[in-house]
Amino acid sequence: MNRRGLLGALVIVGVLLVVGFFWFVGEMDSEGDLVCVPASCCHATSCVLESEAPNCSDRFCSMSCDTDLDCGAGRCEYVDGECEVVVDE
């Protein structure tokens, strides 16, 4: 491999590292924690990373309190390497 090819490969690897870093940082809140959100638009029973959240911009949900995430009874948090529903007690 000549110098030009090696330099090109290093530039590509560098760009991929920078993009990967900013993608990962974009998943975090201001305190450095990963951001989790409800996994479905209405009456969610589980949570996912914010980057995997469904598009709920055109959805309307009932106001019933059917799950732990409805009506503020619980919240999504990143716990032990995954997004989980945390119920306030």
A tleap script that builds the chain and sets N, CA, C and O, in Angstrom:
source leaprc.protein.ff14SB
mol = sequence {
  NMET ASN ARG ARG GLY LEU LEU GLY ALA LEU
  VAL ILE VAL GLY VAL LEU LEU VAL VAL GLY
  PHE PHE TRP PHE VAL GLY GLU MET ASP SER
  GLU GLY ASP LEU VAL CYS VAL PRO ALA SER
  CYS CYS HIE ALA THR SER CYS VAL LEU GLU
  SER GLU ALA PRO ASN CYS SER ASP ARG PHE
  CYS SER MET SER CYS ASP THR ASP LEU ASP
  CYS GLY ALA GLY ARG CYS GLU TYR VAL ASP
  GLY GLU CYS GLU VAL VAL VAL ASP CGLU
}
set mol.1.N position { 0.857 -1.172 0.000 }
set mol.1.CA position { 0.000 0.000 0.000 }
set mol.1.C position { 0.901 1.233 0.000 }
set mol.1.O position { 1.825 1.324 0.808 }
set mol.2.N position { 0.642 2.171 -0.889 }
set mol.2.CA position { 1.474 3.368 -0.950 }
set mol.2.C position { 1.025 4.384 0.099 }
set mol.2.O position { 0.024 4.187 0.787 }
set mol.3.N position { 1.779 5.465 0.205 }
set mol.3.CA position { 1.496 6.490 1.218 }
set mol.3.C position { 0.132 7.142 1.012 }
set mol.3.O position { -0.579 7.420 1.978 }
set mol.4.N position { -0.223 7.379 -0.212 }
set mol.4.CA position { -1.493 8.033 -0.513 }
set mol.4.C position { -2.673 7.151 -0.073 }
set mol.4.O position { -3.645 7.646 0.498 }
set mol.5.N position { -2.576 5.851 -0.343 }
set mol.5.CA position { -3.629 4.917 0.069 }
set mol.5.C position { -3.712 4.793 1.574 }
set mol.5.O position { -4.807 4.703 2.131 }
set mol.6.N position { -2.563 4.786 2.244 }
set mol.6.CA position { -2.530 4.704 3.701 }
set mol.6.C position { -3.135 5.962 4.318 }
set mol.6.O position { -3.911 5.878 5.270 }
set mol.7.N position { -2.783 7.120 3.779 }
set mol.7.CA position { -3.333 8.379 4.277 }
set mol.7.C position { -4.850 8.405 4.088 }
set mol.7.O position { -5.578 8.828 4.986 }
set mol.8.N position { -5.324 7.960 2.938 }
set mol.8.CA position { -6.764 7.913 2.686 }
set mol.8.C position { -7.489 6.995 3.661 }
set mol.8.O position { -8.567 7.325 4.154 }
set mol.9.N position { -6.885 5.836 3.936 }
set mol.9.CA position { -7.486 4.899 4.891 }
set mol.9.C position { -7.530 5.504 6.284 }
set mol.9.O position { -8.523 5.339 6.992 }
set mol.10.N position { -6.475 6.203 6.693 }
set mol.10.CA position { -6.448 6.845 8.011 }
set mol.10.C position { -7.493 7.944 8.116 }
set mol.10.O position { -8.128 8.101 9.159 }
set mol.11.N position { -7.675 8.705 7.046 }
set mol.11.CA position { -8.697 9.757 7.044 }
set mol.11.C position { -10.083 9.144 7.192 }
set mol.11.O position { -10.901 9.645 7.962 }
set mol.12.N position { -10.350 8.084 6.476 }
set mol.12.CA position { -11.659 7.423 6.558 }
set mol.12.C position { -11.911 6.884 7.960 }
set mol.12.O position { -13.000 7.060 8.506 }
set mol.13.N position { -10.919 6.234 8.541 }
set mol.13.CA position { -11.058 5.711 9.909 }
set mol.13.C position { -11.290 6.857 10.880 }
set mol.13.O position { -12.132 6.745 11.770 }
set mol.14.N position { -10.565 7.952 10.727 }
set mol.14.CA position { -10.742 9.115 11.596 }
set mol.14.C position { -12.139 9.695 11.508 }
set mol.14.O position { -12.743 10.025 12.528 }
set mol.15.N position { -12.656 9.822 10.295 }
set mol.15.CA position { -14.001 10.349 10.107 }
set mol.15.C position { -15.024 9.422 10.749 }
set mol.15.O position { -15.950 9.894 11.408 }
set mol.16.N position { -14.878 8.135 10.573 }
set mol.16.CA position { -15.807 7.177 11.186 }
set mol.16.C position { -15.769 7.252 12.707 }
set mol.16.O position { -16.812 7.153 13.354 }
set mol.17.N position { -14.596 7.424 13.281 }
set mol.17.CA position { -14.485 7.554 14.736 }
set mol.17.C position { -15.180 8.818 15.234 }
set mol.17.O position { -15.869 8.786 16.253 }
set mol.18.N position { -15.004 9.923 14.527 }
set mol.18.CA position { -15.639 11.181 14.929 }
set mol.18.C position { -17.156 11.065 14.816 }
set mol.18.O position { -17.872 11.482 15.727 }
set mol.19.N position { -17.656 10.511 13.720 }
set mol.19.CA position { -19.102 10.342 13.544 }
set mol.19.C position { -19.664 9.420 14.626 }
set mol.19.O position { -20.711 9.711 15.204 }
set mol.20.N position { -18.988 8.330 14.897 }
set mol.20.CA position { -19.429 7.412 15.946 }
set mol.20.C position { -19.457 8.063 17.312 }
set mol.20.O position { -20.376 7.829 18.097 }
set mol.21.N position { -18.459 8.877 17.600 }
set mol.21.CA position { -18.416 9.574 18.887 }
set mol.21.C position { -19.614 10.501 19.039 }
set mol.21.O position { -20.285 10.486 20.070 }
set mol.22.N position { -19.887 11.318 18.006 }
set mol.22.CA position { -20.999 12.258 18.101 }
set mol.22.C position { -22.348 11.549 18.117 }
set mol.22.O position { -23.288 12.048 18.736 }
set mol.23.N position { -22.471 10.402 17.455 }
set mol.23.CA position { -23.715 9.634 17.534 }
set mol.23.C position { -23.930 9.156 18.961 }
set mol.23.O position { -25.035 9.256 19.494 }
set mol.24.N position { -22.874 8.635 19.582 }
set mol.24.CA position { -22.994 8.125 20.940 }
set mol.24.C position { -23.290 9.245 21.922 }
set mol.24.O position { -24.141 9.086 22.797 }
set mol.25.N position { -22.606 10.373 21.794 }
set mol.25.CA position { -22.842 11.514 22.680 }
set mol.25.C position { -24.251 12.056 22.475 }
set mol.25.O position { -24.868 12.531 23.429 }
set mol.26.N position { -24.769 11.996 21.263 }
set mol.26.CA position { -26.124 12.455 20.990 }
set mol.26.C position { -27.190 11.646 21.701 }
set mol.26.O position { -28.315 12.120 21.862 }
set mol.27.N position { -26.864 10.439 22.129 }
set mol.27.CA position { -27.790 9.583 22.871 }
set mol.27.C position { -27.821 9.934 24.357 }
set mol.27.O position { -28.586 9.334 25.113 }
set mol.28.N position { -27.005 10.894 24.787 }
set mol.28.CA position { -26.878 11.198 26.209 }
set mol.28.C position { -27.561 12.513 26.549 }
set mol.28.O position { -27.677 13.408 25.711 }
set mol.29.N position { -28.015 12.612 27.808 }
set mol.29.CA position { -28.566 13.870 28.282 }
set mol.29.C position { -27.439 14.751 28.807 }
set mol.29.O position { -26.266 14.412 28.653 }
set mol.30.N position { -27.779 15.866 29.419 }
set mol.30.CA position { -26.764 16.823 29.862 }
set mol.30.C position { -25.875 16.279 30.972 }
set mol.30.O position { -24.792 16.818 31.203 }
set mol.31.N position { -26.300 15.232 31.661 }
set mol.31.CA position { -25.495 14.642 32.723 }
set mol.31.C position { -24.673 13.457 32.245 }
set mol.31.O position { -23.992 12.819 33.048 }
set mol.32.N position { -24.722 13.149 30.958 }
set mol.32.CA position { -23.933 12.055 30.405 }
set mol.32.C position { -24.618 10.705 30.472 }
set mol.32.O position { -23.994 9.683 30.187 }
set mol.33.N position { -25.895 10.681 30.846 }
set mol.33.CA position { -26.650 9.431 30.899 }
set mol.33.C position { -27.333 9.201 29.551 }
set mol.33.O position { -27.739 10.156 28.888 }
set mol.34.N position { -27.457 7.943 29.149 }
set mol.34.CA position { -28.180 7.629 27.914 }
set mol.34.C position { -29.658 7.939 28.117 }
set mol.34.O position { -30.203 7.704 29.196 }
set mol.35.N position { -30.305 8.466 27.080 }
set mol.35.CA position { -31.700 8.883 27.161 }
set mol.35.C position { -32.598 7.767 26.661 }
set mol.35.O position { -32.436 7.280 25.541 }
set mol.36.N position { -33.549 7.362 27.498 }
set mol.36.CA position { -34.531 6.338 27.144 }
set mol.36.C position { -35.912 6.977 27.077 }
set mol.36.O position { -36.221 7.902 27.827 }
set mol.37.N position { -36.734 6.470 26.169 }
set mol.37.CA position { -38.087 6.980 25.958 }
set mol.37.C position { -39.035 5.785 25.808 }
set mol.37.O position { -38.581 4.662 25.592 }
set mol.38.N position { -40.357 6.022 25.922 }
set mol.38.CA position { -41.307 4.930 25.719 }
set mol.38.C position { -41.144 4.296 24.337 }
set mol.38.O position { -40.866 4.987 23.356 }
set mol.39.N position { -41.319 2.974 24.270 }
set mol.39.CA position { -41.093 2.218 23.038 }
set mol.39.C position { -42.257 2.297 22.053 }
set mol.39.O position { -42.097 1.943 20.885 }
set mol.40.N position { -43.403 2.747 22.498 }
set mol.40.CA position { -44.539 2.897 21.590 }
set mol.40.C position { -45.220 4.230 21.868 }
set mol.40.O position { -45.001 4.845 22.912 }
set mol.41.N position { -46.038 4.664 20.936 }
set mol.41.CA position { -46.662 5.982 21.043 }
set mol.41.C position { -47.732 6.046 22.134 }
set mol.41.O position { -47.839 7.046 22.844 }
set mol.42.N position { -48.509 4.996 22.263 }
set mol.42.CA position { -49.623 5.002 23.213 }
set mol.42.C position { -49.502 3.847 24.195 }
set mol.42.O position { -49.282 2.705 23.792 }
set mol.43.N position { -49.642 4.134 25.459 }
set mol.43.CA position { -49.690 3.126 26.516 }
set mol.43.C position { -48.513 2.147 26.454 }
set mol.43.O position { -48.702 0.931 26.484 }
set mol.44.N position { -47.316 2.689 26.369 }
set mol.44.CA position { -46.104 1.874 26.276 }
set mol.44.C position { -45.883 1.064 27.542 }
set mol.44.O position { -46.210 1.501 28.645 }
set mol.45.N position { -45.329 -0.108 27.361 }
set mol.45.CA position { -44.998 -0.977 28.502 }
set mol.45.C position { -43.492 -1.210 28.597 }
set mol.45.O position { -43.024 -1.905 29.499 }
set mol.46.N position { -42.729 -0.626 27.662 }
set mol.46.CA position { -41.279 -0.782 27.676 }
set mol.46.C position { -40.636 0.490 27.143 }
set mol.46.O position { -41.317 1.401 26.672 }
set mol.47.N position { -39.304 0.534 27.227 }
set mol.47.CA position { -38.555 1.720 26.832 }
set mol.47.C position { -37.442 1.351 25.852 }
set mol.47.O position { -36.973 0.213 25.833 }
set mol.48.N position { -37.024 2.327 25.038 }
set mol.48.CA position { -35.932 2.155 24.081 }
set mol.48.C position { -35.056 3.403 24.129 }
set mol.48.O position { -35.446 4.422 24.699 }
set mol.49.N position { -33.865 3.315 23.525 }
set mol.49.CA position { -33.024 4.489 23.391 }
set mol.49.C position { -33.738 5.534 22.543 }
set mol.49.O position { -34.531 5.188 21.668 }
set mol.50.N position { -33.464 6.795 22.796 }
set mol.50.CA position { -34.129 7.878 22.085 }
set mol.50.C position { -33.979 7.761 20.568 }
set mol.50.O position { -34.890 8.133 19.827 }
set mol.51.N position { -32.847 7.253 20.105 }
set mol.51.CA position { -32.629 7.105 18.660 }
set mol.51.C position { -33.536 6.045 18.038 }
set mol.51.O position { -33.719 6.033 16.821 }
set mol.52.N position { -34.104 5.160 18.848 }
set mol.52.CA position { -34.984 4.099 18.363 }
set mol.52.C position { -36.459 4.411 18.607 }
set mol.52.O position { -37.319 3.561 18.377 }
set mol.53.N position { -36.751 5.619 19.068 }
set mol.53.CA position { -38.122 5.997 19.413 }
set mol.53.C position { -39.013 6.036 18.183 }
set mol.53.O position { -38.564 6.421 17.103 }
set mol.54.N position { -40.271 5.641 18.334 }
set mol.54.CA position { -41.205 5.720 17.200 }
set mol.54.C position { -41.569 7.178 16.919 }
set mol.54.O position { -41.486 8.027 17.806 }
set mol.55.N position { -41.969 7.457 15.689 }
set mol.55.CA position { -42.433 8.793 15.319 }
set mol.55.C position { -43.901 8.892 15.711 }
set mol.55.O position { -44.752 8.239 15.107 }
set mol.56.N position { -44.197 9.696 16.707 }
set mol.56.CA position { -45.562 9.822 17.219 }
set mol.56.C position { -46.188 11.166 16.864 }
set mol.56.O position { -47.182 11.563 17.473 }
set mol.57.N position { -45.627 11.862 15.900 }
set mol.57.CA position { -46.094 13.207 15.574 }
set mol.57.C position { -47.529 13.237 15.044 }
set mol.57.O position { -48.213 14.250 15.187 }
set mol.58.N position { -47.994 12.149 14.437 }
set mol.58.CA position { -49.350 12.140 13.896 }
set mol.58.C position { -50.260 11.152 14.618 }
set mol.58.O position { -51.263 10.705 14.062 }
set mol.59.N position { -49.912 10.818 15.840 }
set mol.59.CA position { -50.702 9.851 16.621 }
set mol.59.C position { -51.491 10.563 17.708 }
set mol.59.O position { -51.022 11.538 18.295 }
set mol.60.N position { -52.672 10.073 17.965 }
set mol.60.CA position { -53.483 10.555 19.069 }
set mol.60.C position { -53.773 9.366 19.972 }
set mol.60.O position { -54.158 8.299 19.492 }
set mol.61.N position { -53.592 9.543 21.265 }
set mol.61.CA position { -53.784 8.459 22.225 }
set mol.61.C position { -54.899 8.823 23.189 }
set mol.61.O position { -55.181 9.999 23.418 }
set mol.62.N position { -55.526 7.802 23.750 }
set mol.62.CA position { -56.542 8.059 24.773 }
set mol.62.C position { -55.845 8.561 26.030 }
set mol.62.O position { -54.639 8.375 26.193 }
set mol.63.N position { -56.577 9.175 26.888 }
set mol.63.CA position { -56.008 9.717 28.118 }
set mol.63.C position { -56.117 8.732 29.280 }
set mol.63.O position { -55.924 9.120 30.432 }
set mol.64.N position { -56.416 7.488 29.003 }
set mol.64.CA position { -56.547 6.505 30.079 }
set mol.64.C position { -55.170 6.133 30.635 }
set mol.64.O position { -54.165 6.179 29.926 }
set mol.65.N position { -55.149 5.772 31.886 }
set mol.65.CA position { -53.912 5.391 32.565 }
set mol.65.C position { -53.858 3.866 32.644 }
set mol.65.O position { -54.272 3.273 33.640 }
set mol.66.N position { -53.341 3.235 31.580 }
set mol.66.CA position { -53.355 1.783 31.478 }
set mol.66.C position { -52.038 1.112 31.859 }
set mol.66.O position { -52.039 -0.054 32.255 }
set mol.67.N position { -50.918 1.821 31.748 }
set mol.67.CA position { -49.616 1.213 32.022 }
set mol.67.C position { -48.834 2.064 33.007 }
set mol.67.O position { -49.246 3.173 33.345 }
set mol.68.N position { -47.708 1.544 33.463 }
set mol.68.CA position { -46.882 2.284 34.419 }
set mol.68.C position { -46.320 3.579 33.838 }
set mol.68.O position { -45.986 4.494 34.591 }
set mol.69.N position { -46.208 3.672 32.507 }
set mol.69.CA position { -45.700 4.902 31.905 }
set mol.69.C position { -46.791 5.932 31.660 }
set mol.69.O position { -46.486 7.088 31.368 }
set mol.70.N position { -48.046 5.543 31.771 }
set mol.70.CA position { -49.153 6.476 31.573 }
set mol.70.C position { -49.325 7.371 32.796 }
set mol.70.O position { -49.119 6.940 33.931 }
set mol.71.N position { -49.700 8.603 32.552 }
set mol.71.CA position { -50.092 9.543 33.601 }
set mol.71.C position { -49.006 9.782 34.646 }
set mol.71.O position { -49.316 10.120 35.788 }
set mol.72.N position { -47.769 9.615 34.281 }
set mol.72.CA position { -46.663 9.953 35.171 }
set mol.72.C position { -46.381 8.971 36.290 }
set mol.72.O position { -45.658 9.316 37.225 }
set mol.73.N position { -46.919 7.763 36.234 }
set mol.73.CA position { -46.684 6.792 37.294 }
set mol.73.C position { -45.264 6.221 37.243 }
set mol.73.O position { -44.751 5.751 38.259 }
set mol.74.N position { -44.636 6.258 36.087 }
set mol.74.CA position { -43.280 5.729 35.930 }
set mol.74.C position { -42.537 6.510 34.876 }
set mol.74.O position { -43.086 7.432 34.273 }
set mol.75.N position { -41.286 6.142 34.650 }
set mol.75.CA position { -40.461 6.831 33.664 }
set mol.75.C position { -39.459 5.850 33.069 }
set mol.75.O position { -39.236 4.769 33.614 }
set mol.76.N position { -38.864 6.231 31.961 }
set mol.76.CA position { -37.850 5.411 31.310 }
set mol.76.C position { -36.461 5.855 31.774 }
set mol.76.O position { -36.156 7.047 31.806 }
set mol.77.N position { -35.632 4.884 32.131 }
set mol.77.CA position { -34.257 5.172 32.541 }
set mol.77.C position { -33.333 4.097 31.992 }
set mol.77.O position { -33.754 2.971 31.729 }
set mol.78.N position { -32.060 4.466 31.823 }
set mol.78.CA position { -31.029 3.522 31.385 }
set mol.78.C position { -30.445 2.885 32.642 }
set mol.78.O position { -29.777 3.554 33.430 }
set mol.79.N position { -30.700 1.582 32.826 }
set mol.79.CA position { -30.281 0.872 34.030 }
set mol.79.C position { -29.565 -0.416 33.634 }
set mol.79.O position { -30.095 -1.216 32.863 }
set mol.80.N position { -28.378 -0.610 34.158 }
set mol.80.CA position { -27.617 -1.842 33.919 }
set mol.80.C position { -27.514 -2.206 32.442 }
set mol.80.O position { -27.694 -3.365 32.068 }
set mol.81.N position { -27.225 -1.212 31.608 }
set mol.81.CA position { -26.977 -1.479 30.200 }
set mol.81.C position { -28.195 -1.558 29.307 }
set mol.81.O position { -28.065 -1.920 28.137 }
set mol.82.N position { -29.377 -1.232 29.814 }
set mol.82.CA position { -30.573 -1.248 28.963 }
set mol.82.C position { -31.625 -0.260 29.463 }
set mol.82.O position { -31.590 0.185 30.611 }
set mol.83.N position { -32.544 0.065 28.589 }
set mol.83.CA position { -33.639 0.966 28.955 }
set mol.83.C position { -34.711 0.164 29.690 }
set mol.83.O position { -35.116 -0.914 29.256 }
set mol.84.N position { -35.158 0.722 30.812 }
set mol.84.CA position { -36.175 0.042 31.629 }
set mol.84.C position { -37.215 1.025 32.113 }
set mol.84.O position { -36.962 2.226 32.207 }
set mol.85.N position { -38.396 0.498 32.422 }
set mol.85.CA position { -39.434 1.282 33.067 }
set mol.85.C position { -39.134 1.315 34.556 }
set mol.85.O position { -38.953 0.268 35.177 }
set mol.86.N position { -39.080 2.504 35.133 }
set mol.86.CA position { -38.862 2.665 36.567 }
set mol.86.C position { -40.136 3.257 37.145 }
set mol.86.O position { -40.573 4.328 36.726 }
set mol.87.N position { -40.735 2.561 38.110 }
set mol.87.CA position { -41.992 3.011 38.724 }
set mol.87.C position { -41.669 3.766 40.005 }
set mol.87.O position { -40.951 3.276 40.876 }
set mol.88.N position { -42.223 4.975 40.094 }
set mol.88.CA position { -42.047 5.784 41.307 }
set mol.88.C position { -42.966 5.264 42.406 }
set mol.88.O position { -44.159 5.045 42.197 }
set mol.89.N position { -42.382 5.076 43.569 }
set mol.89.CA position { -43.211 4.604 44.687 }
set mol.89.C position { -43.048 5.483 45.872 }
set mol.89.O position { -43.667 5.244 46.908 }
savepdb mol mol.pdb
quit
